[in-house]
Structures are given as C-alpha cells and as structure tokens.
C-alpha cells in the first residue's frame, strides 16, 4: 500500500523547491525544520501558505519541502509555486482559483550578468574627460 503523495517543483530567481504534499493535518517540514524555524519572517510564511488559502485547503495536507539556492525571499516564492503546482495534481478544478491569484505564473526575473569593464551589470566607473 503506497502513501498517496503529490510532487511538484517550484522555482524563483536561483531557488529550486521540491514540494511533496500528503493528505494529513497540515504539518510542515522544510529541509528537516519547521516552517516557523526555516522562514522566520511572517511575510515569507504567509507567501508560502498562499496557495492553501486560495484553494481553501489549509491544514488538509502535510508539506515536505527540499529547497536550495538563493535567499529566503526566493525560496519562499519557489515553495509557493511548488505548492500551487502540486495542488493542481490533487484537483485540476483548483486551476481557476490559483490562476486568479496568479499563483501558477513562474516569475521570470533573474539577476542580470556583470559586464566586463564595469563594476556591475549597469553601473559604470566614473568617467573623466581629462
């Protein structure tokens, strides 16, 4: 007897989150830690929980997440996208509500590369005419 489990991947900037949803009572494990321990800021926890609020499935699934790369903001948004995609596998009917809150859109913005002869991507060294 296999445990029913839904798997999805979410990405944001350089963060990648592998999300597993199992029917349960709403416990979180993010890289082996609790959600409150891993994401100390309330805003980040709220962002990660957003798909459950949109689909009214708060507390119905246990969440196991492996996330790496980037900072906490990028990781929280990667977790959010992963959960939204996993909820689609649970019930395709959630698509309308998730799409309305734009939770299924992968944010394409990445850091622009540094250019040679400049201190950053756009910044220039001070120009001196003489």
HUTA-V998385 format. One record per residue. RES is the residue in three letters. SS is DSSP state (h for helix, s for strand, l for the rest). PHI is phi in radians with two decimals (none if undefined). BURIAL is + if it has 16 or more other ideal C-beta (glycine too) atoms within 10 Angstrom, else -. Layout:
RES_SS_PHI_BURIAL / RES_SS_PHI_BURIAL
This chain:
UNK_l_none_- / UNK_l_-1.52_- / UNK_l_-1.34_- / UNK_l_-1.21_- / UNK_s_-2.54_- / UNK_s_-2.06_+ / UNK_s_-2.15_- / UNK_s_-2.70_+ / UNK_s_-2.06_- / UNK_s_-2.15_+ / UNK_s_-2.30_+ / UNK_s_-2.82_+ / UNK_l_0.92_+ / UNK_l_-1.89_- / UNK_s_-1.60_+ / UNK_s_-2.26_+ / UNK_s_-2.09_+ / UNK_s_-1.72_+ / UNK_s_-1.96_+ / UNK_s_-2.12_+ / UNK_s_-1.91_+ / UNK_s_-2.24_- / UNK_s_-0.99_- / UNK_l_-3.02_- / UNK_l_-2.03_- / UNK_l_1.64_- / UNK_l_-1.44_- / UNK_s_-2.03_+ / UNK_s_-2.32_- / UNK_s_-2.00_+ / UNK_l_0.87_- / UNK_l_1.41_- / UNK_s_-2.07_- / UNK_l_-1.30_- / UNK_h_-1.09_+ / UNK_h_-1.12_- / UNK_h_-1.29_- / UNK_h_-1.39_+ / UNK_l_-1.95_+ / UNK_l_-1.20_- / UNK_l_-1.45_- / UNK_h_-1.03_- / UNK_h_-1.07_- / UNK_h_-1.22_+ / UNK_h_-1.11_+ / UNK_h_-1.09_- / UNK_h_-1.09_+ / UNK_h_-1.13_+ / UNK_h_-1.48_+ / UNK_h_-0.91_+ / UNK_h_-1.06_+ / UNK_h_-1.17_+ / UNK_h_-1.16_- / UNK_h_-1.16_+ / UNK_h_-1.75_+ / UNK_l_0.97_- / UNK_l_-2.06_+ / UNK_l_-1.01_- / UNK_l_1.40_- / UNK_l_-1.68_- / UNK_s_-2.30_+ / UNK_s_-1.47_+ / UNK_s_-2.01_+ / UNK_s_-2.07_+ / UNK_s_-2.24_+ / UNK_s_-1.97_- / UNK_s_-2.30_+ / UNK_s_-2.61_- / UNK_l_1.54_- / UNK_l_1.25_+ / UNK_l_-1.87_- / UNK_h_-1.16_- / UNK_h_-1.11_+ / UNK_h_-1.09_+ / UNK_h_-1.17_+ / UNK_h_-1.08_+ / UNK_h_-1.24_+ / UNK_h_-1.16_+ / UNK_h_-1.10_+ / UNK_h_-1.03_+ / UNK_h_-1.15_+ / UNK_h_-1.08_+ / UNK_h_-1.14_+ / UNK_h_-1.05_+ / UNK_h_-1.18_+ / UNK_h_-1.18_+ / UNK_h_-1.13_+ / UNK_h_-1.10_+ / UNK_h_-1.23_- / UNK_h_-1.18_+ / UNK_l_-2.63_- / UNK_h_-1.10_- / UNK_h_-1.18_- / UNK_h_-1.25_+ / UNK_h_-0.98_- / UNK_h_-1.08_- / UNK_h_-1.22_+ / UNK_h_-1.17_+ / UNK_h_-1.16_- / UNK_h_-1.07_- / UNK_l_-1.60_- / UNK_l_0.82_- / UNK_l_-1.64_+ / UNK_l_-1.76_+ / UNK_l_-1.57_- / UNK_l_-1.39_- / UNK_l_-1.20_- / UNK_l_-1.43_- / UNK_l_-1.20_- / UNK_l_-2.22_- / UNK_l_-1.26_- / UNK_l_-1.31_- / UNK_l_-1.25_- / UNK_l_-1.30_- / UNK_l_-1.71_- / UNK_l_-1.18_- / UNK_l_1.37_- / UNK_l_-2.37_- / UNK_l_-1.33_- / UNK_l_-2.64_- / UNK_l_-1.25_- / UNK_l_-2.05_- / UNK_l_-1.14_- / UNK_l_-2.02_- / UNK_l_-1.21_- / UNK_l_-1.06_- / UNK_l_-1.59_- / UNK_l_-2.15_- / UNK_l_-1.26_- / UNK_l_-2.14_-
